[in-house]
Every structure is written in C-alpha cells, then in structure tokens.
Amino acid sequence: MGQAISERTSKFKSELDAGQDAADRLAKALRDAGFTLPSLGGTYPVQGTPMVELGRARADVISRLAEWIEERA
C-alpha cells in the first residue's frame, strides 16, 4: 500500500511539474512579446491532466494581447 501511495504522489508531482513547466514557457514567450500575466502558473492536475492557471490580469493588458494575437492569426 505504501508503494501505491508513493507512485500516485510521484505521478501527481510529475503532472504538477508539467503544468508549471508549461506556464513558465508561456510566461517567457509572453515576456518576449512584451506581456506579463502576474498570476500565471501551474496548478493542480484534473483527472491526470496537467493544468495552467492563466490568472488575473488587467483588461488593458488582455486587450493588447488579444490584438497582438489577432494580428498574427
């Protein structure tokens, strides 16, 4: 039973790390483009899927980000 808990804990940590890695990558890409989302970060996995919380940001920053994306889409 102890090993099963250890394996689940390890898997959970791996999923949590994957979410944080994705958030870090996005944060860097956004910084390189001149944007900052201060609450961006990895969060708890949902049903084994790593998740990223985009968090709160000022409306003017999100509007500029949307415009930047639209110009490149």
SVG drawing of the C-alpha trace seen along z (x, -y; Angstrom):
<svg xmlns="http://www.w3.org/2000/svg" viewBox="-11 -49 23 51">
<polyline fill="none" stroke="black" stroke-width="0.4" points="0.0,0.0 2.9,-2.4 4.3,-2.0 1.0,-2.6 0.7,-5.9 4.2,-6.8 3.6,-6.1 0.4,-8.2 2.3,-11.0 5.1,-10.9 2.6,-10.9 0.8,-13.9 4.0,-15.8 5.0,-15.0 1.7,-16.3 2.0,-19.4 5.6,-20.0 4.4,-19.6 1.7,-22.3 4.3,-24.6 6.8,-24.0 4.1,-24.9 3.2,-28.0 6.9,-29.0 7.3,-28.5 4.2,-30.7 5.3,-33.4 8.7,-33.6 7.0,-33.8 4.6,-36.5 7.5,-38.5 9.4,-38.2 6.4,-39.7 6.1,-42.5 3.3,-41.0 3.1,-39.9 0.3,-37.9 1.2,-38.1 -0.9,-35.2 0.2,-32.7 1.2,-29.4 0.9,-25.7 -2.0,-24.3 -3.4,-21.0 -4.0,-18.4 -7.5,-17.5 -8.1,-13.8 -4.4,-13.3 -4.1,-16.2 -1.5,-19.0 -3.2,-22.4 -2.2,-26.0 -4.0,-28.8 -3.8,-31.9 -4.9,-34.0 -5.9,-37.6 -4.6,-40.4 -5.6,-44.0 -8.1,-44.4 -5.8,-46.7 -3.1,-44.0 -5.5,-41.4 -6.9,-43.7 -3.3,-44.3 -2.6,-40.6 -5.8,-39.8 -4.8,-42.5 -1.3,-41.0 -2.7,-37.5 -5.3,-38.7 -2.6,-40.4 -0.7,-37.2 -3.5,-34.7"/>
</svg>
